[in-house]
Amino acid sequence: MDFREEYEERMKKLESFIEEKGLGSAQLKKAKNVQKNLNAIVFLGGLITVAGIVIWALARD
């Protein structure tokens, strides 16, 4: 492992430690959950829209 890889590994460990224990960690966890839920809603909304367009196109013929 060269110096750069070791440096990046240590930075990742430090960032994850700050993320878990640092100031605002609770808010960050909440924000991640909200983002995950919004992503799921947008995905399902898109899926329903595509399904609706396909059904409409098939029924139109």
N, C-alpha and C positions, 0 to 999 in steps of 0.2 A: 504494500500500500504506500503510495507516494504521499508527499506532504499535502497536496491539494485534496486528495480523497480523505485523508485524515482530518483536515480542517473542515471539510464539508460535513463529515460525520459528526464532529464535535458541535458544529453549529446547529445541526438538526436536533441533536440531543438537548442542547441549550434552549432552542426554540420550543421544543415539546415540553420541557420542564416549565418554562415561563407560561406557556399556554395552559398547562394544568394547574399551576400553583400561583401564577402571577395575578396582578391586579386586573380585574375585569374578566377573569376566567369563567365565572358563572354566566355573565352576559354573552360571552363568546359561545358557550355551549348552547345557550338559548337561541342565539342567532343562527347557529349551524342547524339546529332542529327546525327553525322556521324556514330556512332556505331549503332544507330537504323536503319539507312539506309542500312548499311552493313549487319546487321542481316536479314533485309527483302530481300536483294539481294541474300544472301546465301540460305535462305529458299526457295525462288522462283526458284533458280537454282537447288536446290536439288529436288524440286517438279517436275520440267520440266524433269530432268534426270530420275527420277523414272517413270514418264509417258512415256518417250521415250523408256525405257527398257521394260515396259509392252507392249507397242504397237509393239515393235520389236519382243518380245517373242510370242505374239499372231499372228503376221503376218508370222512368221517363220514356224508355224505348218501348 
